[in-house]
Amino acid sequence: MTARLPAADWTQRADLAALVAALGVDTMRWVGGAVRDTLLGHPVKDIDAATTLTPDEVIAACSAASLRTVPTGIDHGTVTVVLPGGPVEVTTLRHDVSTDGRRATVAFASDWRDDAARRDFTINALYAHPVTLAIDDYFGGLEDLQAGRVRFIGDARQRIREDHLRILRYFRFQARFGSAIDAEADAACADLAATLKGLSRERVAMELLALLALPDPVATLQRMDSLGVLAMVLPEATLTTMPALVAAEAACGIAPAPLRRMAALLPADPPLVDKVAARLKLSTAQRKHLATLASRASGDVRALAYRHGIEAARDLALLGGTDPAPLADWTVPELPLKGGEIVQRGVGAGPQVARVLRAVEARWVAEGFPPRPRVEALLAEELDSSR
């Protein structure tokens, strides 16, 4: 019996029907994550299509149907079609001509199986007919999906040699979909772990953060550690505090945050953490946030929020094993006192004003941000003591 994709909201979109009409029902299939996630009953984010048409033919067909296209990856056969319900990446069938572990040279193909054979995992090589929703499964992906097994297509070592990033993708997909361990894939990842050193740090960081964003990556990280994979991409990492952090997030009903989890993997050493962030080519904002978390600052959670912001305070609380609940529905207040008011009280402009302002602010924060009358009293006390 032919397997079929269950009806989902995205399969009934009018704009996708317009795309199918433009390209031709027999020249395209839905493929990849949208098919896989629909079969699992998961929300679908991105929609991809494979086609026997060349990129030029895709652009021409869409233009004739008044559908806007963007040649986002045209050298590799990908055209993005901009639709009201969201963009769709349409990629011409391909087969690999040569690979070096970081990038591939491809040629266009006309055989659906050839296109499936160059994909990474069986569960990502499922093709759905755009009208009948019948599924073409060339390598046992449906069975693997049902078993919760992430399996490379063909020889695992060969797939990894084609693109070393597939090691990290394997563990990310294992954390998301896997319940059964594929011994061949594990062994291949362990044997070829050193190839990860040849990848760009941006690609490594992207995969690490995507893994850390999943609900519970602890077991997968432990396997990466035992197989020698984690040390190749994050040699500073230790897993001692990660289980407690994931448990605390769940207990507090707080969504995973990949930078918070990365901070849990790294030592409480801001200069070292900043070097790691720089090595991974993280953004300036990400580097600053990680360095703040590496300080492991503790104390009243609202005081932390005043100094570092709500997000950092919440993360610091979770990392430190304290309750971030006082931050719920709370807005960081602004000190109701300006330097000009201190000058008006007879303090000469300059360092003395700043000293008094800092002293009042410190007491105001320590007392839990009392209202303006108390701030005025604190100011009076500081001025009296300074005299």
C-alpha angles and dihedrals in degrees: 000000000000114000116231135197110251115242112268134175092259094051089059098050113130093217091055089050087054090053091050090050091050096050098034127254094251097049100059144048134186108245145177128010098005091056094042095047094045090054089052094046092244125141113270117228108168129031122208131184132195121209142182089222119099118243091257090052091049091052092047094048092048092046090053088053092047092248115144118232135193120201093225097158104004094148087064094039101263125136121177114219111206109219132174092248094049139295123297123205111220114194128187115237109269145185127198119257096180138347135191101189094266106052138009135221108219138190126205116258137193100207119089092209091055089055092048092049093062094054121099109236133024092237090058094052099071116122124199124200107239094229110024092032088219110159125230110206114181101172109032098272095146092056091047091049091053091047094047090240125147106205132173117238108251118334111008094210092052091050090052093047088055092055120005091198087072088081091066092039089054092056093044091052090044090055091049103039110007129103096148120064118229105215094197092053093047092050093048092050091050094048094048099036092114090065088073088075090072094060125098112263090233091062091047092049092049092055095043093052091046090053092047091051092064119103097255119002095160099106091045093049089050090054091047088052095048092048093051095246100113092054090057094059103025110019091170092061125117125178100209098106101031098085092052092048094051090048091049092050091052093046092051094042091239119150120242116269116198096210091050089052092046088053088054090055094050131069121264089255114117097196092049093045090050089054090051091049091049091049090053090049092237118173122266090254092050092048092050092049093049091048090052091051091047088061088067088209111190139190135080107004094222091051088053090051091052091053101037108015133261096281095050092045092052091049093047091050093051092046090049095047096247130129115265092191094109087068094061111115090351124132121208106248127223120237105257093222134084131198091244090065090056090051089051088057090063103269113135115242112261139056094344091062091052091048093052092045092052092048093051091045093051092052091044091054092044090053092052101261101296120197128271099278091060091047089055089051091049090050091051091050092050092048091049092050092047091054 
